[in-house]
Amino acid sequence: MSSPSASKANTFELFHFLYKYGTILTIVILIIVFSLANPAFIQSNNIINIFRSISIVTIIAIGITISLSVSGFDLSVGSVASLSNAVVISMFVWFSQNTLVAILSAIAAALLVGAFNSLLIVKVKIPDMLLTLATMFVIQGVALTYTKGATISQNMVMPDGTFAEGTISPLFSKIGQVPWIIIIMLLIVILVHIFLTYTKHGRYMYMIGGNKEAARLSGIAVNKYIIVAYLLSALFAAIGGIILASRVMTAEINAGGPYLMDSVAAAFIGFSVLGAGKPNAIGTFVGAVLIGILQNGLVMMSVPYYSMDIVKGAVLAFALGLTYYKMKH
């Protein structure tokens, strides 16, 4: 008979194995189940479609990952994506600007939000989750006010009754198409992974996330890194919004809003991938792949769209449960 301590050790080992490889195992199981249910699931066209569908979520989630690395949490990314989405399309349609000016304007607007968030968190000491929740509503309102609650598109009717004369550049429309949308996503994942894992700045961010006071006593400029984290979070939200604009060629009301939940889920699922135990770019990408496969497979199985959030919410709750249980044991 095995002793209680041996069975407890075995249970712990099993839990540790599931913590480390559970996400990847889940992906493999889902691929097998969905492929058996519908052989079209593993065709190359559908795999490309899954990668395309997770590109924007992954990019926005990478921003959240960076804010999590300094023990922060940026809830305003969906609204920032909406704002940059509106700004980039309006630059083309309303102001007849070129691609570079349109993209830089959208990024500048997002960085202002990032600077606002970080300065209030650092200087006024407002808890990041509460502040970015407030910012989320403010920026949503700013985006709505800027667009006057209308969808911005080519040849739209302006308030004075004339038609908008600006056109969206064909070059800009390429960004949101395959393969570029997937290449941009993979490049961002790789670059942020290298930055967080192999540079001293990335390691400093993890140190701040682990223990802010110890990092400060070690001589690390804690406030500076927190500001950088929120600026990067806003930057990646802006890139997500710009790519979304390129994909749909219009700026819808609150276009970035639906990406918030998926991005948060991807970032938190990423904590446990390969036992990292901390926010990381590769884990976030794997988390986004899991969500993308779930969504795609459920659609192929004709699961009603209105029940999708139940599945995504359950996956997020499970990932959070796993992450925080591991942290306490």
N, C-alpha and C positions, 0 to 999 in steps of 0.2 A: 504493500500500500504506500502511496506517495504521501508525504507529510504535508500539512497545511501550508507550510512555508514554501515547499516545492511547487505546489499547485498555484500559490500566489505569485511565485516567480514566473511560472509559465504563463499565467494570465497577463502579467506585466509585459512579458516578452511579446505576446500576441498583440497587446494593445500598442506597444512601441512599433511593431511591424506594420500594423494597420495605420498608425499615425504617419509613419514614414512613406508607405507605399499605397495607402488607401485611395488617394485621389487617382493615381495612375491605374490601379486595379479597377476602380469604378469606371474610368474611361474605357478600358479594355472590355469590361462586361457590357457597358452600354453599346459599344460598337458591335459586339457579337449579337446582342438582343435585337438592336435596330436593323442589323444586316439580315438576320433571320426573318424578321417581320417584313422587311422590304429590301430586296437585293440591290435596289437602286441607291441605297444609302452609302455603299462603299465605292460607288463609281467616282472616277476622278472629278467629273463636273460637280458633283455634290460636295466632295471634300474641299474643292476650291471655293465653293459657295459658303461652306462653314467658315473657312479662314477669312473670307471677305466679310462675312457677317460679324465676326468677333473683332475685326481690326479696330473699329472705333472704341468699342468697350475696352479692349486691351490697352490702347493708348491712354484713355482717361484713367483706367485702373492703375497704370504705371505712375501717374501723378499722385493718386491716393497712396500708393505704396511708398513713395518718397516722403509724403507727409507722415505716414505711419512710422517710418524709420527713425524720426526724431520724437516719437511718442506723441505725435499730433494726429489730427483727423480732419480732413478737408471735405465738408459736406456741400461746398458751394460749386463743385466741379461741373455738375449738370447745368447749372445756370450760367456758368462761365462759358461752357460749350455753346449754349443758346445765344449768348451775347456775341461771341466771335463769329458764330454762324450768321447772325443778322448783319454784323458789321461787314464781313467779307462780301456777302452778296449785294448789300446796299452800295458798297464802293464801286462795284461793277455797274449795277442797274441805275442807281440814282446819280452817281458822280462820274461815271464813264472813266474810271481809273484803270491802270494796267494791273496785271497779276501781282507784281511785286508790292505795289502800294496797297492793294487790297489785303494781301496776306499780312503785311507788316502792321497795317492799321488794326486788324483783328487781334494780332498778338499783343500789340501795345495796349489795347483795351483790356485784355485778359491780365496782363502784367500789372496794370493799375489795381485791379481787384486783388491780385496776389500780394502786392505791396500794402494795400489797405488792411487785408487780413493779418499779415505777419506783424505789421507795426502795432496793431491793437492787441494782438496776442502777446507780443514782447514787451511793449511799453505800458499798456493799461492792464495787462495780466488777466484778460478775459479768457475763460476756458475755451480752448479751440473749437470743441464740438458745438458749444452754444453760440460762439461768434459766427462760425461758418454757416450754422443753421440760419442765423439772422441775415447774413450776407446772401445766402441762397435766395431768400425772399426779396431782398433789396435788388439784387442783380436781375432776378426774374422780372421785377417791376420796371427796372431800367430798360431791359431788352424790349419789353412790351410797349413802353412809352416811346422808345426810339423807333419802333416799327409801327406805332399807332395801332397796335393790335391786328395788323394786316400781314398776310403772307407776302414776302418780297419775291417777285419773279420778273422775268423779262416781259416787256410790253404791258406792265401793270398800269392801272389807272392811278394817276397821282391825285393828291387832294384838290388841285386846281382844275381837274377834269381832263388834263392832257395825258398822253401815254409816256411812260418812262422810255428814254431813248438809248440808255446804256445797254451793252450786251456783255454776257459773260464770256470770257476768253476761252477758246477751244483748248488752250494749253492747261488752263485751270481745271477743265472738265476731265482731263487725263488722270489727275491725282487720285480721284475716287474710283478709278477703274482698275481691274485686274490687268497686269500684275502689280502695278505701282502701289496700290492701297495695302497689299500684303507685304511688299518689300519695305515700305515705310514702317509698318508695324514691327516687323522682325528686326529692322535696324535699331529702332527705339528700344526694344527689349534687350538686344545684345549690348548696346551702348550703356544703358542704365545698369545692366547686370555688371558690366566691367567697372562702371563708376562706383557702385555701392560695394562691390566685393574686393576690388583690387587697387583702389586709390585710397590715399590717406583721408581724403575728404569724406568718402563713403564710410570708412571705418569710424571716423569722428561722429558721423550722423548716427551710426548704430550705438556708439558709446553714449551719446546724448539720449537716445531712445532707451537704453538700458538703465542709466542712472544720471540724471541731469546734473545733480550736485557734484558727483564724483568727476564728471566730465569737466565741469567748471573749475574744480580744484586742480585738475590736471593741466589747466592752462588753455583749454579749448574755448574758442569764442562761441559760446553756446547760442547767444542771440543771433549772431551772424548766420549760423548754420540753419537756425529755425526760419529766418527770413528767406534764405536761399531755397529751403525745402518748399515753402509756400509759393514762392515765385515759380519754381519748377512745376509744382502741382498745377498752377494756373496756366503755365505754358503748354503742358501736355493736354489740358482740357481744351485750350484754344486750338491746338493741332487737331484734336478730335472733332471739334466743331467745324473747322475749315474743311476737313476731309468729308464730313457729313454734307456740307454745303456743295462740295464738288460732286458727291454721289447723286444728290437729288436735284441739284441746280436751282433750288429755291431756299428761302429762309422761312421755315414754318414757325408758328408761335410755340415757344418753349420746346424747341426741337431737341435740346440736349437733356431735358428732364428725365425721359425714360431710361437714359444710360446710367443714371446714378446708382440705382439698386444693383444692376448687373456688375458695375465696376467695383462697388464695395464688396459684393460677394466674391468676385474674382480675386481681389486683394487679400481677403481674409482666408479664402480657401488656400491661397498660396503659402500661408504660414507653415502649413504642415507638409507641403510637398518635399519629399526626400528628407524629411525630418529637420528642415531648416530652423523652425521655431521662431522665425522672425520675418518681417516683410521682405520679400525679394522678388526681383523682376521675372526670373524663370518660373517661380511658383505662381506668380500672378498670371503669367501667360498660360500655364497649365490649367489654372482655375477658369480662365476665360474659355479655353478649349472645352472644358467640362460643361460649362453653361451653354456654349454654342452647340455642342453635340446633343445635349438634352433638348434644347429648343428645336433644332432641326429634326431630330428623331421623333419628337412628339408631334410636330407638324405633319411629318410623313405618315404618322399613325392616325392622323385626323383627330388628334386631341383638341378640343375647342380652345381657341386662343385665350378665352377669359379664365381658364383654369391654369394657365402657364405660371402665373405669379404664385400660386399655391406651391407648385413644384420648386420654383426658384427660391421662395421663402424658406421652404423645408431644407433645401440644400445649404442655404446660408446659415440657418439655425444649427444644422448638423456640424458645419465647418467651425462655427463659433464655439459650439459645445466642445468639440475635439480640441481646439486651440487653447481655450481657457482651462479645460480639465488638465491638459498637459502642463500648462504653466503652473498649476497649483500642486502638481505631483512630481 
